[in-house]
């Protein structure tokens, strides 16, 4: 269960207060310090780590998000 660059996720803008929007992840960074907006690039990360303000995700709508602003899309089988 990993978040991988290219996956689609649900995103809430306005720091999690806007309605959900489906977007594609174009980049993932792990910051050195929580709340820091710069870090090192990774291609994938375990979803258990995608919870706070130490993961920054770039989106195909030209925006970026902290980890807590995105969630997995669960597809029915």
C-alpha positions as CSV (number, residue, x, y, z in Angstrom):
1,X,0.0,0.0,0.0
2,X,2.1,2.8,-1.3
3,X,1.5,6.3,-2.7
4,X,3.3,6.4,-6.0
5,X,3.9,9.3,-8.4
6,X,1.2,9.1,-11.1
7,X,-1.5,7.8,-8.8
8,X,-4.8,9.6,-8.5
9,X,-5.9,10.8,-5.0
10,X,-8.7,12.8,-3.4
11,X,-7.4,16.3,-2.5
12,X,-9.0,19.0,-0.3
13,X,-7.7,22.5,-0.9
14,X,-7.8,25.3,1.7
15,X,-5.7,23.1,4.0
16,X,-8.3,20.4,4.0
17,X,-11.5,22.5,4.1
18,X,-12.5,22.6,0.5
19,X,-14.6,19.9,-1.2
20,X,-12.7,16.8,-2.4
21,X,-11.3,16.8,-5.9
22,X,-9.7,14.0,-7.8
23,X,-6.2,14.9,-8.9
24,X,-3.0,13.1,-10.0
25,X,0.2,13.1,-8.0
26,X,3.1,14.5,-10.0
27,X,5.7,14.6,-7.3
28,X,6.4,13.5,-3.7
29,X,8.8,15.1,-1.3
30,X,9.8,14.1,2.2
31,X,10.8,17.2,4.2
32,X,13.6,17.2,6.7
33,X,11.6,19.1,9.3
34,X,7.8,19.1,9.7
35,X,6.2,22.2,8.2
36,X,9.2,22.8,5.9
37,X,8.2,23.1,2.3
38,X,11.3,21.6,0.9
39,X,12.8,18.1,1.1
40,X,14.1,15.2,-0.9
41,X,12.2,13.7,-3.9
42,X,10.9,10.2,-3.7
43,X,8.9,8.2,-6.3
44,X,6.8,6.3,-3.8
45,X,6.1,6.3,0.0
46,X,4.1,4.0,2.3
47,X,0.6,5.3,2.8
48,X,1.1,4.9,6.6
49,X,3.6,7.8,6.4
50,X,1.2,10.0,4.5
51,X,-0.4,11.7,7.5
52,X,1.1,15.0,8.5
53,X,3.1,18.0,7.4
54,X,6.4,16.3,6.6
55,X,5.2,14.9,3.2
56,X,4.6,17.4,0.3
57,X,2.7,16.2,-2.7
58,X,2.7,18.0,-6.1
59,X,-0.5,17.8,-8.0
60,X,-1.5,17.9,-11.7
61,X,-3.8,20.9,-11.1
62,X,-0.7,23.1,-10.4
63,X,-1.1,23.0,-6.6
64,X,0.7,21.2,-3.8
65,X,-0.6,19.6,-0.6
66,X,0.5,18.4,2.8
67,X,-0.1,14.7,3.4
68,X,-3.2,15.3,5.5
69,X,-4.9,17.0,2.6
70,X,-5.0,13.9,0.4
71,X,-6.6,10.5,0.7
72,X,-6.6,7.2,-1.2
73,X,-9.3,6.6,-3.8
74,X,-11.0,3.3,-3.0
75,X,-12.4,1.6,-6.1
76,X,-15.1,-1.0,-5.9
77,X,-14.2,-4.4,-7.4
